[in-house]
Amino acid sequence: MSTCLVKGLAPALLRRMFDAAIASAQPALCIPDHLPAAPPRGRLIVIGAGKASAAMARAVEENWAGPLTGLVVTRYGYSVPCARIEILQAAHPVPDESGLVAAQRILAAVQELNQDDMVLCLISGGGSSLLPLPLDGLTLEHKQWVNRALLSSGATISEMNCVRRHLSAIKGGRLAAACYPAQVLTLLISDVPGDNPIDIASGPTVGDPTTCADALAIVRRYGIALPDAVREVLESGRGESIKPDDPRLARAETRIVAAPQKALEAAALVAREAGVAVHILGDAIEGEARDVGKVMAGIALQTANRGQPFTAPCVLLSGGETTVTAPRGGRGGRNVEFLLSLGITLNGHPRIHALAGDTDGVDGMDDIAGAYLGPDSLARAWAMGIRPLESLANNDGHGFFETLDDSVVTGPTLTNVNDFRAVFVG
């Protein structure tokens, strides 16, 4: 495929693929088929948390003819109008007072239920920060401190959520236990590598096989110096979560309705329809964002220059959740950090383009989903006096791509199936 054709095709194709991945995980598409087949004999109460929870709630309302009540909490700016389900908003990724109040109200809504009642729980990524209900003896400030420390530690999302579960009065199966003896049906939109329900919003309605000892081991592994009150909860065992064999979970069912792999498959279909081969390298890739960028660049260069392990033209697709350890004050989400590292290693290869973004529309702390990287990105940056290596060292991926006018901005997508990375090799 000629360089000229690649330049014309790649940016638009990559963006269509990203849009298709997001569209495939919209609650309006994935919720209706998983609603209860019949109304309960008692009440139907809808609760939930996450960046997609408001859109999930609206999908429930639009497809459920019977009576229902409820409330869910979502990220600021991700609310959608609902008639019967109250939508609350709170902060993400560092929790705030609004999230604390929302968690208290959600827990209160499922008290004193009976076996004829049903709780429909709508959970998506972001729920861990949106349900910051601390155990007795802990405060919101403790939760905020731990959240910030975990986010900058380099811990995986599974490790972070293990610690969170053992400091919470609502996660780690505690919400489902509070619903007993009512039936609980949890619909999950997965944003975590491996789609393990205990890691999606820290598993408020599923049993947790991990322990306080596991949480302490993670804290030690990353050298996190805990406040005394937090350490006491873990060392004493007071933070032990609800285990999978707990009888209060006997009537709890969990269904994953959207996940990263499905989103990657939807994106792959767009490329194939355009006549471009696609190779999905994994839906659960983790590690330091800049390291993943280097590895992906190596695969792309081998494909472009040697025809191995794939033949160009093709797209290399991957998902998962990388990490950015100890950010240095720049505006760097993990997707733009990946792209910047990828671009530096590619060094302007004329036939390689890439797009990376978070499917929730927010990469890091900025309301920017990600960015596009072209063969000329580094040259344009140098011409503007920007040093790519310095931007990477300062974790300033958003600053880098925003200056080039190559940021990808979607606005709130109302879903979240984690990161999307596509590398086009022409």
WOLINGI-V234911 format. One record per residue. N is the residue number from 1. D_FIRST is the distance of its C-alpha to the first C-alpha in whole Angstrom. Layout:
N/D_FIRST + N/D_FIRST
This chain:
1/0 + 2/4 + 3/7 + 4/8 + 5/7 + 6/7 + 7/10 + 8/11 + 9/10 + 10/11 + 11/15 + 12/16 + 13/15 + 14/16 + 15/20 + 16/20 + 17/20 + 18/22 + 19/24 + 20/24 + 21/25 + 22/28 + 23/29 + 24/29 + 25/32 + 26/34 + 27/38 + 28/38 + 29/36 + 30/37 + 31/41 + 32/43 + 33/42 + 34/44 + 35/47 + 36/50 + 37/51 + 38/55 + 39/56 + 40/59 + 41/62 + 42/63 + 43/60 + 44/57 + 45/56 + 46/52 + 47/51 + 48/48 + 49/46 + 50/43 + 51/40 + 52/40 + 53/43 + 54/44 + 55/41 + 56/42 + 57/46 + 58/45 + 59/43 + 60/47 + 61/49 + 62/47 + 63/47 + 64/50 + 65/53 + 66/56 + 67/58 + 68/56 + 69/57 + 70/55 + 71/53 + 72/50 + 73/48 + 74/45 + 75/43 + 76/45 + 77/43 + 78/41 + 79/44 + 80/44 + 81/47 + 82/49 + 83/53 + 84/54 + 85/52 + 86/53 + 87/50 + 88/51 + 89/48 + 90/48 + 91/46 + 92/43 + 93/43 + 94/46 + 95/49 + 96/52 + 97/55 + 98/53 + 99/52 + 100/55 + 101/57 + 102/54 + 103/54 + 104/58 + 105/58 + 106/56 + 107/58 + 108/61 + 109/59 + 110/59 + 111/63 + 112/66 + 113/63 + 114/65 + 115/63 + 116/63 + 117/61 + 118/57 + 119/55 + 120/51 + 121/49 + 122/46 + 123/44 + 124/41 + 125/39 + 126/41 + 127/44 + 128/46 + 129/46 + 130/47 + 131/50 + 132/52 + 133/55 + 134/57 + 135/59 + 136/63 + 137/64 + 138/60 + 139/59 + 140/56 + 141/56 + 142/56 + 143/53 + 144/51 + 145/52 + 146/50 + 147/47 + 148/47 + 149/47 + 150/45 + 151/42 + 152/42 + 153/43 + 154/40 + 155/41 + 156/39 + 157/39 + 158/41 + 159/44 + 160/44 + 161/45 + 162/48 + 163/49 + 164/49 + 165/51 + 166/54 + 167/55 + 168/55 + 169/57 + 170/55 + 171/52 + 172/52 + 173/53 + 174/56 + 175/55 + 176/55 + 177/58 + 178/60 + 179/59 + 180/61 + 181/62 + 182/60 + 183/57 + 184/54 + 185/50 + 186/47 + 187/44 + 188/41 + 189/38 + 190/37 + 191/35 + 192/36 + 193/34 + 194/36 + 195/37 + 196/41 + 197/43 + 198/45 + 199/42 + 200/42 + 201/44 + 202/46 + 203/47 + 204/50 + 205/51 + 206/50 + 207/52 + 208/51 + 209/51 + 210/51 + 211/54 + 212/55 + 213/55 + 214/52 + 215/51 + 216/54 + 217/51 + 218/48 + 219/50 + 220/51 + 221/48 + 222/47 + 223/50 + 224/51 + 225/54 + 226/56 + 227/58 + 228/62 + 229/62 + 230/58 + 231/59 + 232/62 + 233/60 + 234/58 + 235/61 + 236/63 + 237/61 + 238/62 + 239/58 + 240/58 + 241/56 + 242/56 + 243/55 + 244/54 + 245/57 + 246/59 + 247/61 + 248/60 + 249/56 + 250/57 + 251/57 + 252/53 + 253/50 + 254/46 + 255/43 + 256/40 + 257/38 + 258/35 + 259/33 + 260/30 + 261/28 + 262/29 + 263/27 + 264/24 + 265/24 + 266/24 + 267/21 + 268/19 + 269/20 + 270/18 + 271/15 + 272/15 + 273/17 + 274/13 + 275/12 + 276/11 + 277/13 + 278/15 + 279/18 + 280/21 + 281/22 + 282/26 + 283/28 + 284/31 + 285/29 + 286/32 + 287/33 + 288/33 + 289/30 + 290/29 + 291/29 + 292/27 + 293/24 + 294/25 + 295/24 + 296/21 + 297/19 + 298/20 + 299/19 + 300/15 + 301/16 + 302/16 + 303/13 + 304/11 + 305/13 + 306/15 + 307/13 + 308/16 + 309/18 + 310/14 + 311/11 + 312/8 + 313/7 + 314/10 + 315/13 + 316/16 + 317/19 + 318/23 + 319/26 + 320/30 + 321/32 + 322/32 + 323/35 + 324/35 + 325/39 + 326/41 + 327/39 + 328/41 + 329/41 + 330/38 + 331/36 + 332/34 + 333/33 + 334/31 + 335/28 + 336/27 + 337/29 + 338/26 + 339/23 + 340/25 + 341/26 + 342/22 + 343/21 + 344/24 + 345/22 + 346/19 + 347/20 + 348/17 + 349/14 + 350/12 + 351/9 + 352/12 + 353/14 + 354/17 + 355/20 + 356/23 + 357/26 + 358/29 + 359/30 + 360/33 + 361/32 + 362/34 + 363/32 + 364/35 + 365/38 + 366/36 + 367/35 + 368/32 + 369/29 + 370/27 + 371/24 + 372/20 + 373/19 + 374/16 + 375/15 + 376/18 + 377/21 + 378/23 + 379/23 + 380/24 + 381/27 + 382/28 + 383/28 + 384/31 + 385/33 + 386/31 + 387/31 + 388/29 + 389/31 + 390/34 + 391/32 + 392/31 + 393/35 + 394/37 + 395/35 + 396/34 + 397/30 + 398/31 + 399/33 + 400/29 + 401/27 + 402/30 + 403/30 + 404/26 + 405/27 + 406/24 + 407/26 + 408/26 + 409/29 + 410/30 + 411/34 + 412/36 + 413/34 + 414/37 + 415/35 + 416/34 + 417/32 + 418/31 + 419/28 + 420/25 + 421/22 + 422/18 + 423/15 + 424/12 + 425/10 + 426/6
